[in-house]
Amino acid sequence: MTLSNKGSVGVSHLVYPNRVLPFAATPYTLAAGGQATHTWPGGTTPDRTYDLSVYGPDRFLRRFAGDATGTSPVVSAALVLGRTLGLKLTLGNPSRGPVTFTLAANDFVTKTQTVTVGAGASSSVTWPVDQWGYYDLVVSALGGFRYRFACRVG
């Protein structure tokens, strides 16, 4: 996992394992324009699973849970700035069959959406934010895949 700071001031993040490893924070302080890499050793467990959370300022939270088989879904998020704020999610499917993603609001807006992505394909979805730019959603798929994205756009 790569942590990056595209802002103009430094920012601190804490990475926590949610299971498999002892619950202890790994801190990262990123200078303006800086990056850091965190490697999850959970992929070496017998079931090759991972489950970790990253906490930062202004309600920033990312949770990543799944397996490290190389065929599990992939989700990335990017901020949508401009007149209409949002969060652009890219849902990827490296497997040989279709994957159905469920996107569900956890707070701030009320919305649920399902998206089926074909084998080896990807699809993009723009997720709404509340009137102050906050979002909190969970993206899940079969097999224990569960990513959570929460923070503020703007």
SEDREN-36055 format. One record per residue (C-alpha): x, y, z. Coordinates in Angstrom, 2 decimals, padded with zeros to 5 digits, always signed. Example, Ala and Ser with C-alpha at 12.3 -4.5 7.8 and 13.67 -1.06 7.14 Angstrom:
2
       px       py       pz
  +012.30  -004.50  +007.80
  +013.67  -001.06  +007.14
***
This chain:
154
       px       py       pz
  +000.00  +000.00  +000.00
  +001.33  +003.44  -000.90
  +000.40  +006.40  +001.29
  +000.74  +009.76  -000.42
  +000.26  +013.39  +000.52
  -000.64  +015.67  -002.37
  -001.30  +018.58  +000.00
  +000.87  +021.56  +000.91
  +001.39  +020.66  +004.60
  +002.55  +017.51  +006.39
  +000.02  +014.89  +007.49
  +000.08  +011.93  +009.87
  -001.49  +008.52  +009.30
  -001.75  +005.45  +011.50
  -002.02  +001.94  +010.02
  -003.65  -000.72  +012.21
  -004.08  -004.44  +011.60
  -007.68  -005.39  +012.30
  -006.99  -009.10  +012.69
  -004.28  -011.75  +012.16
  -001.52  -009.53  +013.60
  -001.26  -007.96  +017.09
  -003.26  -004.72  +017.29
  -000.58  -002.00  +017.23
  -000.31  +001.17  +015.19
  +002.37  +001.83  +012.61
  +002.70  +005.63  +012.31
  +003.59  +007.52  +009.13
  +004.21  +011.26  +008.86
  +004.18  +012.41  +005.27
  +005.73  +015.72  +004.26
  +003.94  +017.82  +001.65
  +004.22  +015.88  -001.60
  +005.65  +012.88  +000.27
  +004.99  +009.15  +000.06
  +005.46  +006.08  +002.22
  +004.93  +002.38  +001.58
  +003.34  -000.05  +004.03
  +003.68  -003.78  +003.39
  +001.10  -006.10  +004.91
  +002.76  -009.33  +006.08
  -000.64  -011.03  +006.38
  -000.36  -012.30  +002.82
  +002.02  -014.92  +004.14
  -000.61  -016.43  +006.50
  -002.01  -019.85  +005.55
  -005.27  -018.34  +004.24
  -003.44  -015.40  +002.56
  -005.85  -012.82  +003.99
  -005.31  -009.21  +004.96
  -007.36  -006.72  +006.99
  -005.95  -003.32  +007.86
  -007.18  +000.23  +008.46
  -005.52  +003.58  +007.80
  -006.58  +006.59  +009.90
  -005.75  +010.22  +009.18
  -007.06  +013.76  +009.70
  -010.59  +015.05  +008.98
  -012.29  +011.65  +009.46
  -009.96  +009.99  +006.93
  -010.38  +006.22  +007.06
  -009.52  +003.47  +004.63
  -010.09  -000.18  +005.49
  -008.85  -002.96  +003.24
  -009.86  -006.60  +003.78
  -009.58  -009.48  +001.36
  -007.16  -012.13  +000.21
  -003.81  -011.96  -001.51
  -004.49  -014.60  -004.16
  -004.06  -012.20  -007.07
  -007.59  -012.83  -008.35
  -009.52  -010.86  -005.73
  -011.27  -007.59  -006.69
  -009.45  -004.27  -006.75
  -010.92  -000.87  -005.88
  -009.26  +002.53  -006.08
  -010.70  +005.92  -005.15
  -010.02  +009.42  -006.46
  -011.54  +012.74  -005.41
  -013.89  +014.48  -007.85
  -013.38  +018.23  -007.51
  -015.07  +021.13  -009.26
  -018.70  +022.15  -009.36
  -020.06  +018.77  -008.24
  -017.95  +017.04  -005.59
  -017.79  +013.27  -005.32
  -015.62  +010.21  -005.04
  -014.71  +008.29  -008.20
  -014.36  +004.56  -007.56
  -012.71  +002.28  -010.07
  -013.84  -001.32  -009.56
  -011.46  -003.88  -011.04
  -011.90  -007.59  -011.62
  -008.73  -009.57  -012.42
  -010.54  -012.92  -012.08
  -011.84  -015.24  -014.84
  -015.52  -014.72  -014.00
  -017.81  -011.78  -013.26
  -017.70  -010.10  -009.83
  -020.65  -008.26  -008.31
  -019.67  -005.33  -006.09
  -022.05  -003.89  -003.51
  -021.53  -000.22  -002.65
  -023.35  +000.87  +000.51
  -023.39  +004.18  +002.36
  -022.18  +003.87  +005.93
  -022.92  +007.52  +006.84
  -023.65  +011.00  +005.38
  -025.78  +009.95  +002.36
  -028.33  +007.20  +001.83
  -027.45  +005.05  -001.14
  -026.81  +001.44  -002.14
  -025.67  +000.29  -005.56
  -024.57  -002.97  -007.14
  -022.18  -003.14  -010.07
  -021.20  -006.32  -011.92
  -017.81  -006.22  -013.59
  -016.87  -008.81  -016.18
  -013.73  -010.95  -016.13
  -010.56  -008.94  -016.61
  -012.50  -005.67  -016.80
  -013.08  -002.54  -014.72
  -015.89  -000.06  -014.20
  -016.05  +003.44  -012.71
  -018.72  +004.84  -010.40
  -019.00  +008.35  -008.97
  -020.21  +008.27  -005.37
  -022.07  +011.30  -003.94
  -020.98  +013.28  -000.88
  -023.09  +015.28  +001.59
  -023.46  +019.07  +001.45
  -020.16  +019.54  +003.33
  -018.26  +017.07  +001.13
  -018.19  +014.10  +003.54
  -018.52  +010.49  +002.44
  -018.41  +007.09  +004.13
  -019.06  +003.96  +002.10
  -018.27  +000.26  +002.09
  -017.49  -001.67  -001.10
  -017.84  -005.43  -000.75
  -017.87  -008.58  -002.87
  -018.09  -012.31  -002.22
  -015.12  -014.01  -000.61
  -014.57  -011.57  +002.25
  -013.59  -008.59  +000.10
  -014.49  -005.38  +001.96
  -013.04  -001.91  +001.49
  -014.21  +001.20  +003.36
  -013.63  +004.76  +002.23
  -014.41  +007.73  +004.50
  -013.27  +011.36  +004.58
  -014.12  +014.71  +003.03
  -013.80  +016.08  -000.50
  -012.97  +019.74  -000.83
***
